[in-house]
Amino acid sequence: FLFLKFKEERYFYGIVLMAKSLLICLVPVAFRDLGEVQVVIMTSMLCVFVQVQQELRPWHSNVTNTVDGLIGILMTVVLVSGALESDYKTMAQASVLPIIGTVALVLIAVLAVAAIVRAIYRHFRVWPYFHHFITHHKADAAAQARLLKMLIDTAFTENTFIDSDHLKDLDTLFDTVKTRVGQLIVLLTR
C-alpha cells in the first residue's frame, strides 16, 4: 500500500502482504494453459485475503482498513468481469461486462487517489492533535483526570491529552493548548 503503518499488535501483516503478492504472481505461472482454473484460484485467493485483512484490521486508521478491503473486492470484480468477457460473447453480455469492469477500475483509481490525498493530508497536518485536553490540579484531581480520560477513550476514538501521558516539555504546553486542542476540559477541584 502507500505506507506501512500497521498497528503494533499487527506487526506481522507485512508478511501477509508479501505472501499475497507472491501467490498472485505464481497463479498464472503454475496454471499457464488453464484460464478457468486461474480465475477460480485468483478469485478465491483475493476473497481469502480480503477476509483476513478485514478480520485483522491491521492499519491504524479505520478508513485505510475500509479502503484496503474495498480495493480487494473491486479487484475481484475486475477479475471476474474480464473472465466473463473473454468466455461469453453474446450481445447482451458483451455490452454490460466491459461497463462493470470499467466502473470497478475507475473505483480502484478513485480509492487509490483518495488514499494518496489522505496520506498527504495526514503528513502535513498538525500532529499530534488532541480532541480533548484535560487540565487538573496535580495532587487533588489526578485520579479523577485519569478516570475521565479512560471514559473519554472508551467513548471516542480520538486522542485525549493528559499530562502524565503526553507532557514531555513544559515549554511547549501553551503552544499545544493553543494550536493542537479541540476541547479544553478543566477539572475544578482546588
SULVENPE-V568329 format. One line per field, one symbol per residue. burial: # if it has 16 or more other ideal C-beta (glycine too) atoms within 10 Angstrom, else .. A space follows every 10 residues. Layout:
burial->???
This chain:
burial->.....#.... ..#..##..# ..#...#... #......##. ###.##..## ..#..####. #..##.###. ########## #####..... ......#..# #..#..##.. #...#...#. .........# .#####.... ##..#..##. .#......## ###....... ..#..#...# #...#.....
